[in-house]
Every structure is written in C-alpha cells, then in structure tokens.
Amino acid sequence: MTTIASGTDTLTRDALAVLQPGFTGTSAPSWLLRRLGEGLASVGLFGRNIATPAQVAALTAQLRAERDDVLVAIDEEGGDVTRLEVRTGSSFPGNHALGAVDDTALTEAVAHELGRRLAACGVNLNWAPSADINSNVDNPVIGVRSFGADTSLVARHTAAYVSGLQSAGVAACTKHFPGHGDTAVDSHHAMPRIDAELSVLDSRELVPFRAAIEAGTRAVMSAHILVPALDPVHPATLSRRILTGLLREELGYDGLIVTDGMEMQAISATYGIERGSVLAIAAGADAICVGGGLSDEPTVLRLRDALVAAVRSGELPEERLADAAARVRALAAWTASTQTTPSTPSSALSSAGSAAGSDASTDVGLVAARRALKVTRGAHFAPVTEAPYVAAFTPVANIAVGDETPWGVAAELRRLLPGTETGSFTGERAGAEALAAAGSRRVVAVVRDAHRHTWMAEALDILLTARPDTVVVEMGVPQSPPRGALHIATHGAARVCGLAAAEAIAGA
C-alpha cells in the first residue's frame, strides 16, 4: 500500500498530487521515487524513457513499488504521435486514417488493442484521443491527429476511441478542449487564437467533447488557445469561464481536467510555468502536465512551492487545490481497480509487427492502415516491378510528433523490392536534387502535407514533368488533387501506413 512520508503536510501533499512531471532515463531516478513517497501521484513517460517492453514494465513496477496507485501517463495517440514505438514508427494508424475508413467498430478495436499494450507495460493514463476537428487545413499541429473535418464523424470516432481505450483499463484523456482544430499557430511556439463565434463553437468544436463525456472519458486535456468568444483575456488552460463555467457546469463533466504541457511557449513565454500552474488550478484544472521538456526535480519543487505559496497568500483557495488533488487520487483509484500485472507479451511495443511474420489477418493496426488507403491510378500508370528510388520530401516535424520517429515507405519497400534506394530532400532545390539522385530508377515521391509547403509542391512539379511515371505517396492530410502515375493517400505516416502503401506500390 502507498505510504506517505510522515513529515509531509497536507498542503504540500496536495500540491505534489496535482503535478504530472516527466524525468530522464529508462529507470526511475531517486528523486522521483522520493517525491512519490511524499505525495506525488502521477508520472509522465516520453520517448526518452522507452527502450524495450521489459524495460517499460520494470520501470512502471519500480514506480508502483513506491506508490501502488500511481498514475503513469503517456502521449500515445498512435499514428504520427507515438512514444511506445518512437524509434520505429507506430503499429497503429492515427486518427485521420481511422476517420477515412469511418468504421467506429474498427476505431474502438484499434483503441482497445493500443490500450491493451499500454496496460501490459503498466501505463494507465493515455493523453489521447485528439477530439479536435481539423477545420483549418493549414493547421500546423493537428492535421492527421484529427479524425477529420466533419463534426459528426469526429464525434462518433472520439466516443469509440474512448470506449475502446478504457475497456482495456487505461484512462482516456480527450484533448484539446475546447478544440484546437481551427488554428494556424502551433501552441508549442506561440499562443493560437480562434475567432469563431459562440454558435459555431457550440455546433462544431464542442460536439466531439460532448460525445467523449457521454462515452465516459476519465480525463480531458485543456488547450493553450485564446478563444475570445468564450474568454477574451485568458487562454483556455487558465480560464475559469472555460474550464469551470463551460466544461464543468454547462457540459456537466466531473472527471479529471489535465493541462497541456505547461512548458509550451503559449504559456511559459507569456505567464511562466509557476504563475501559469497557479492560474490553471484556480481556473479549474486538476493536474499540471509538465515534463516534455522540463524533466528534473527542481522543476517539480518550483511548481510545488508556487502552489503552496499561492494558497498561503490567499491567491489560490485551499479547497480548490484539495479538490484538484482529490480528483487526481480518484482517477488513480479507478486505474488501480482495473490494472493488471504488467507483462511483456511479444506484441507489446512490437517494432516489427506484421512485416516480421505475425499474422497480418489479425493485426488490427495493419488492417486499419490498409483500409485507410486511397489509391488513384493516373494515365501513366504501370506496375512497379523493380527496385525504385524513394525521394522523401521532409518537412520540419511539429514538436508533438517529433523528428526522431522514422516515417515513409522506403524501409517497407526494401522488404518487398530488395535494392530500393532512398534519399531525403528539403527546400527549393529538392525536386532537381531528387531527380538527379534517382538516375534511371522509377521514382516514388513521398510527401507530407504537400498543400502546406510550396517547395514540396514545386518539387513534385519538377519530378512529374520529367518523369510522368512517378508514384506519389501523400502521408499527411490529402488536399491537392491526386497526381502521378499512381497516387496513394495514406492519411498518416505511421509505420503501418508506410507498409500498407508499400504493398500497394509493389502490387502485393
């Protein structure tokens, strides 16, 4: 059972309980274990903490040896945003691919299997799914993380995802409230703003969150966005009107409210993480997510002390902090009642999946990726029968996705067409450089959100003019008309999406 250090007072314990920090390394540092003994109730895992299934299970067991009901959280959306398979790419397609299929039973099955793998490693809170409607096609941070641009589609798949994940005993955290889809700024870098009228927000952005609440989502994550129609002064994470007035009182949500990462520039560069954390708890948030970039003991102590000082000065009501801590502990109790003993089944954190010989007919992630493909044959279509040259046109990855996760089709094509070569290109000379590198080989051009990158569209123009038999694979949000001898829209860049595309290219 959990034992709290006797020298830790109630106020300090509550201040620690509302924090969800990260750390560095693949085992728990001594400072983290010590703080768990003093009242810390949550820990966040990131790609830097993941090595093997056995290591993750051992890590979570190490945490639970100190506190048996600890919340172990992770940002595992599947698709482009993966922490479990950060070094290989995900075995599950992301939201946009699932929305393209539009089979809620499949979405629920994918979320359940993802949840099963998380639970097998001892993870019990997933900062997913994204319930954002991708209403702005130029959105730099949501894109394929959204189920789509249609409100009802996003709502039904959000509910299915929540049900599937939680049926595996892992708490869902539906994000980013009140909706991050109609933004053109990445909140990792600056403060986004949505200027939609209240009636639009009510009939569009809020609908998927209502569906998630109806489905019983155990947590909701706030967005660092300014929505003047709801609050002209404070971003959602710091807004009592939005978190308490709208989410709690109007929508009737009674679960845990988690902030998005407080070190993101939208908050840290405008309020600072200490001040921002105090304002967030005062506004109605229950848990402070921090640790994506800040992952040390001094950060935890600074935030703990800021919350304690705010209570003692009268700025933050003590009962509000106590209520927030109680909600954290309530979710921890729910997950403890559903958790199974962490294990290391061969499927957990699989980095090879079906391509390594597992039964493809029962691999729900690959099945979903195959069903999500949209394949269009052009006038110059001819089967690809010999090893091609894969030209990957690589944009700068947003921070949520990260640039350490591999993507594309080259690795999968090599298995099907040995001898396949590849190169990565970016910038205004990308098309000419790719053409020169390909030589006489058939070209497979791989792009990601070509509609958002002028240089990428121009590179395709150069390739298709010189080599009309070029195959084009769009692994972002498909907006432009299909181009190329063969055009494949994968609706995401997960490893299984690349495998499904490679199969289509090679005629498998």
N, C-alpha and C positions, 0 to 999 in steps of 0.2 A: 504494500500500500504506500501511497505518497506520504512522505513525512516532510513538513515544512520546518525550516530551521527556527528554533525557539526564539532566537534573538531578532527575528524579523517582525516588525509591527504590521498591523492590518493595512494601513495606508500604503506602505511600501510593497506589501504583497500584492495589493490590488493594482498598483502602478506597474509592477512587473508582469502581472497576469494579462494585461491588455496589449503587451508587445509581442510581435511576431518577427523576431530577428533571424538573420542568417549568420553563417560563420564560414570560415575557410577550412579546407581539408576534407578528407574522407572518413575521419573519425571525429567524435565529439571532443572539443578542447575542454580542458579542466574548468575554465571559467564558465562555460555554458552549463556544465553539469552542476557546478556550484550554484548558479542562479536558478536552475530548475529546483534545487533544494530550498531556495528562498522564496519561491512563488511564481517564477516564470512558468507559463502554461503552454506556450507554443514555440515551435521552431520551424523555420522555412528552409527547404532544401532547394539548391540550384544546381546547374550543370556542373559546377566546380566540385560539388560534393558526391558526384555519381561516378562510379568506376565499373563495378560488376554487380550482379544480383546478390551474390553472397555478401559483398561489402555493404550494400544498402540495408539489407536485412540485419546485419551485425550492427550497423550504425543506429538504426531505429531501436534495436534491442538494448543497446547501450543507453540510449535516452530514456527508455521505459524502465530500465533498472533503477534510474534515479527518480523518475516520476511515471507511474504506470498509466496515467490518463493523459499524457502529453499529446497535444495536437501536433502532428507532423504534416506540414503543408508543403505543397509543390505547385509550380505553374506548369501543368502538363495538359495542354489543350489537345495534344496530338497534332498531326499536320505539320505546319511550319514551326509551331512553337512546342518544342519538346525538350524536356530536361532528362527524362529517363534514357532517351536514345540520342543525346546531344551530339555524340561523336559519329553516329551512323545514319541519322535520319529516322523518322518515326515509322513504326509498323502500322500506323493508323492514319487514314486521310483526315484532314481537318474539316472544319465546319462547312466551308464553301463546297467542298466535294460532296459532303453529305446532303447539303441543300440542293445540289444539282441533281442528285438521284431522287430526292424528295420521297423517301420511304421512311416514315417515322419508326417503323419496327427495326429497320436496319440501323438507324441512328441510335436507338435505345440499345441494340445489341453491341454496337461498337463501344458505346459509353460503358456498358456493363463489363465488357472484356478489358477495357482500359482500367476500369475501377478494380477489377479482379487482380490485375497485375500490380496496381498500386498497393492494394491491401496485402498481397503476398510479400511485398517488401516492407510492410509496416507503415506505409503512408496512409493517412486517414482524412486528410482535407485537401481537396484539389481546387486551386484558384481557376476554375472553369465551370461552366462554359461561357463564352462570349455571347451575350444576347443582343449585341449591337447590330442595328440594321445598316447595311453598307449603302446608304442613300447618296453618299458623295463618292463617286467613282475615283476621285483623286485623293481619297483618304490615304495618308502615308503610313498609318499604324494599324488599321483594322483590316481592310481588304479581304483576303481569303480566310481570315479568322472569323468572319461573319458567315452565317448560313446563307445570306443573300440580301437582296434589296427589297424583297416583298415582305410586308409586315406580317401577314398571317403565316407565311412559310417559316419565318424566323421564330415566331411564337410557338408553333407546334413542334419544331425541332428542338428549341430550347427546353420545352417541357419534357420531351422524350429523352433528351440527354441527361437532364436532372434525374429523371426516374431511373434510367439505366445505371448511372454512376452510383446513386445512393442505394440501389438494390444490391450492390456489391459491398455495402458497408462503408463507403467513402463519401464524406460530406461534399456536396457541390457548393461552389461559390459563384453565383451568377454575376456577371460583370458586363459593362462598366456603367453603373447606374448614375444618371438617368438615361444613358445612351451616348456612345462615343462615335456613332457611325457618320454623322453629318459634320465632320470636322476636316480641316485641311492642314492642321498642325499636329505634330506628334507631341503629346504631353510629357514625353521623356525630355524634350528640349525646350518647350515653352508652354504658355497657357492657351489651350484651344478655346474657341468660343462658338457657341451655337445660337444663331439669332432667329430660330424658328419661333412662331407664335405658340401660345399655350395650347390652342386647339390642335395644332399639328403635333406637338409633343405628346399630347394625350392620345391621339389616334394613331401615332406611329411609334415613337421611341418607347413609350411606357407599356405598350401592348405585350411584348415578349417578357417583360418583368412581371406583369400580372400573371402570365402563364406560368412562369417559374415559381411564383409564390403559390399559385394554385397546385402546382406539382409538388410542393413541399420543400423547396430549396432550403437547405440548412444555413446558408450564408449568402450574402450579397456584397459585392465589392463596389465601392464608390469610384467615380471618375474625377480626375483633376481637370474639370472643364467648367467654363463660365457659361451659364445659361440665363441670360438676363430676364427672360420671361418668367423664370422661377425665382431667381435671386440676382439682382443686378450688381451686387457687390462681391459676394463670396463664391468661390468655386464649389462645386457640389460636395467635395470631401469636407469642406469647412462650413457648410451651410446648414443651419438648423431648419430653415424652411424646407430644404430638400430632404435631408436625412430623417428628421423627426416629423415635420409637418406633412410632407408628401409620402415618404416611404413607410413610416410607422403609422401615422394617423389616417391618411387617405387611402393608402393601399392595404393597410392592415397587416403589415409584415411584422413578425415578432421574433425572427431569428437573429443571427449574428450579422452585424454590419462591419465589414473589413475595409480599410482604406486601400487604395492602390499604393504602390511603393512611395513612401514619403521622401525618398532621396531624389525622385524625379524632379526635373527643373521647374515644372509648373508650380510646385510647392516650395522646394528647397531654395530656389533662386528668388522667390517673392516673399515668403514668410519665414523660411528657415525651418529645419525639421523639428526643433524643440517647440517653437511657437506654433507651427502647423499641427503638431501632435496634440497639444493642449486644445487648440481650437476645434480639431476634429472630434475629440472625445466630448467636448462641450456641445458640439453640434448634434451628437447622437451616434457617432461611430463607437464601436465596441472594441475593435482590435486595430492596432497600428502595424501595418506591413512595412518592414524596413529590413534591408539586408541584401538586396540585389547588388548594390554597390558598396554599401557600408556594412561591414560584417565583422565587427570587433567588439570587445567588451566595453571600451569607452563610449561607444555609441549607445549601447543599452543603458549604461549608467547615466549618461546625459539625459536620455529621454525619461528614464525613471525619475530622476531628480527634478526634471522640469514639471512633470505631472504632480509630484508631491508638493513642490513649491507653489504650483498654481492652486492646489486645494488649500494649502495653509494661508495663502494670500486672499482667498475668497473668490478668485477668478474662476475656478472650476469647482462646482458643488461636489462635496464629498460623496453624496448619494448618487450622483451621475457616474463617477468613477467606480463606485461599488456596483452599480447596476451593470456597467460595461464588463467588469471583471466577472460578475455572476453569469452573464451570457456566454463569455468565453468558457467558463467552467461547465456550464450546461451542455455546450456542444462537445466539450471533451468527454463528458459523461456519456453522451449519446454514442460517440465513436467508440468509447471503451466497451460499451454494451454490445456493439456489433463486430468488434475486431476479432480476427482470427490470428493464430500464431503465425508470425512472418515465416515465409518459406522461400525457397529458391527454385521454383519449377522451371523447367527448361524454357518455357515460353516467356517467363518474366524477363523484361528488359531485353528480349531477343533482338540481336543486332543483325541477324541473318534472315529470320522469318522464312517465308515460303521458298525464297530463292536458294536456301540451304538445304532444302529437302523435306520440310514439313508439308503436311497435306494441304495443298492450296485450296482444295474444295471446301475445307472447313476453316480456313483463315479468314475471319470476318473482315479484317482490315484490307486485305488484298481484294477480296470480293467487292467491297465497297469502292475501292480505288478503280477497279475495272469498270464497275457500273457507272462511275462518275465521268469516264472519258467521253468526250465529244469529238468524233473523228470525221473530218471532211476531206474528200478526195478532190484534187484540182485537175485541171486539164492536162497537166504534165505528169500525172501520177504514173509511177512504175514501182513495183515492189523493191524494197531494199534487200538485196541478196548477198552483198559483200560488205565487209567491214567499212563503215563510213567514217567521216571526220565530224566530231561533235564540237560545234562552236557555241560555247556558253557565254551569253551576254549578261554580265553580272552586275546588278545594281548594288548600291550600298544597302545593306540589310538594316532594318529598324532594330532598335535595341531589344524589343520584346522577342524578336526572332533570334537575333544574334548572328554573328558571322562565322561561328565555329562549326555550325551544323552543315554537313555536305548536302548538296541538292543537285538535281539534274537527272540525266538519263545515261550518261557515259558508262558509269560503273555497271549498270544493269545490262546495257547493250553489249559490253565486253563478254558477258557470260553467254549471250545468245549469238553474237557475231564476233568471235575472237579476232583480235587485231585492230579493233576500233581504237582510234586515236582521238585526243581531245585537247582543247585549249580554251582559256578564259580570256575574255576581251571586254574592255570598257572604254568609253569616251568616243570622241568624234571620228577617230580613225578605226574604230572597231570593225566595221564592215570590210574595209580594204585589207586589214590585217588578217581577219579570219579567212578571207578569200585566198590570200597568198599562202597561209598556213595549210589550207585544205589540199592544195595542189589539184590532182585529178580525182581525188576521192569524192564520193557523194557526200553532200553536206547535210547535217542535221543541226539546225539553228535552235537553240534553247533560250527562251526569253522569259522574263518575269515582269508582268505589268507593263508591257510594251507601250500601252496608251499613256503612261505617266512619264516616259523617258524619251525625249525627242531623239537623242543619239541612238537609242535602240531601234526605233522605227526606221531611222535613216540607214542603219546597218543592215536591216532586213531588205530595204530597197536595193542596196548595192548587191547583196547576195542574190536576190531573186531576179534582178536584171541580168546578172552574169550567169547565174545557174538556176534556171526556172524549175529544175527538178529538186530543188532544196526542200527538205522536210522541216516544218516549223512546229515546235512544241511550245505552247504558252502555258507556263506553270503558275501564273498569277491569276488575276481576275480578267477573263476574256472580254474585251470591249471592242476591239477592232474586228472587221470582217475577216473570216478565215483567209489565209494567204499560204501559198506554197503548193507543191505537188501533193503534199499530204499535210494537213493541219490537225494537230491534236491539242485539245484543251483539256488539261488535267484537273483544273480547279484547285491547285495546290501543289506544293513542292515537297511533300513527304516522300520518304524513300519508296513506299509502296506505290505512290503516284508515278514516280520515275520508272518503277518496274512495270507497271501496267502500260505506260507509254512505250517502253522498250519492246514489250510483247507485240504491241500494235505495229510498231515500225518494222520489226523483223517478221511479222506475219505469224507469230506463234499462236 
